[in-house]
Amino acid sequence: MSVSLVRCDDRLIHGQVIVRVLKTYAINRILLIDDETAKNPTMASIYKLSVPPGVRLEVFALDKSYDAVEESINDKTNTLILLKNPQIALELFKQHSGLPKEFNIGPMSNRKDTKKATMYAYLLANEIEAIESLSNLGIRVYFRQVSEQEEIDWAKIKSNLVGGKK
């Protein structure tokens, strides 16, 4: 299997991803799966220009990503699947049984109606539901911005987020 990491990061491509994540996992290919970015050729081009030489970035809407994800599961290229939200991850894990049974959540911005999960991740109710569904599917969900940080397992923090607590 060559999908090295499935990661949620609402900023998608930025310094932490470029400098740390790509290096830690020796990533050669990024599948950025986001409907908004796929519909915006300017943003897709900006992201493609921002990755280092030797890293191929492909941008897909969720409904057009199936073949690329299957190919990345079966080839030998170290691939990062990068998403903006956990709902997309839930759909991908339902569609692709060959994905690694782990889901990394990095930075998620503080937005209206979010609950604080970690110092860097704030979640909406529908994102919390998707994460709980992933966990119920047997996917290990953890929070970590960069590899030097300690992982925070979903199981450790979910009681603060599920059931209306802030």
N, C-alpha and C positions, 0 to 999 in steps of 0.2 A: 504494500500500500504506500502510496506516495503523497497522500494529503497529510502534510506535517502538522497543520493547525487549522481549526475552524475558529474564527475570532469575530467577535462583535465589537465594533468601535465606531461610535457615531460620527467621528471625524474622518473615518476611512484612512486615507493616506496622509501621514504627517510624520514629524521627526522621530517619535518613538518607534513607529512602524518601520521607517526606513533605516534608522541607525541600529536599533536593537533587535526587533522581532525578525527582520529578514536575516540578520547575521546569526542570531541564536539558532534558528531553524534551517539555515543554509537554503533559503527560499530562492528558487529560480523562476517561479511562476506565481502570479496572483490572479485568482478569480474574484473579481469584485462583483458581487451580486446585489444590485440595488436598482429598483425600477426607476427612481428619479434620475440617477446618474446615467442610466442607459438611455433615457429619453433626452439627455442634454449633451450633445456632442462636444460642446465647449468644455464642460466639466470633465468629461471622459478624457479629452485630449490633455487637459491640465494634469490630471492624475497620471496619465501615461508618460508625460514628460518628467514627472517628479520621481519616478522610480530609477534606481541606479542602472548603469549598463549591465547587461547579463540577466536582468530580471524582466520577464515578459508579463505585462498586465493586460488582462482581457476583462471587458465590462459587459455584464449581461443583466437583463431583466430576469426576474425569477422564472417566469414562464418560458424563457429561451435558454435557460442554463443547464438543463438536464444532461445533454450529451457531453458538454464540457466537464461537468462534475464527474460523470461516469468515466470519462477519459482520464481525468486526474486521479481517480481512485486506482485505475489499472496501469498507468504508465510509471516511469521511474523518475519523473521530474518532481522535486520537492515543491509542493504547492501549498500556498496559503489561501484559504477561502475566507474572504473578508466581507462582512455584512454590517449594516447599520443598526439592525434590531433583531431581538431574539425570535420574533414571529417568523422571519425568513429562515432562521436556523431550524425552527420547528418543522417547517415545510420541507427543508432539505433533508433533515434526518429521517423524516417519514418516507421520502422518495428514494433515499439512497442508503441501503443497509450496509454498504461497504465503507461508509465514513468512519473515522475513528470515533469511539464512544466518549469523546470529551469535547467540551465547548468552553472556550475562553471568552470571558467578558472583560474588556479593557475599559477605557474611559467612555462614560455615557453622561452627557451634559445634564445639568440641573435645569429642568424645564417646568412649566406650570403643571401642577398636580403630580409631580414625581415624589417618590419616597427615596430617602438616602439608603443605599445598600452598603456602600463603602465610601472612603474619602474621595473617590474619583468616579463613582458610578451611582447614578440616580435613575430610578425606574418608574415607568408609568404602570398602571394597574394591568393593562393588557400585556406588557412586557413581563411582569411578574407571573402572570398566568402562563405565558409561553414557556418561561424558565421552569416553572413547576411541572408543566407537561413534559418538557424535555427530561427532567429528572425522573418522572414517572415512567418514561420510555427506557430508562437505564443509562441515560447519558450523564456522565459526570460533569456538572456545571461548576466552574470555578472563576473567581475574579482575580485578575492580575494584569497590571499594566505592562510590566517588563519582567524578563526572566530572573532578574536579581531580587525581585520582590517575593515575599512569601505569598503563596496562593491562599485565597480565602474561599473555602468550599461553600456552595449554596446551602448545604445542610446546616452549616453553622449560623447562617444569618437569616434563613427563610422565616423563622418564627417572628422576627421583627418586622417582616414585610407582608406576610400572608395573614389575612384575617383582620385587616384594618388598622393595625398598629403602625405608628410612624417611626 
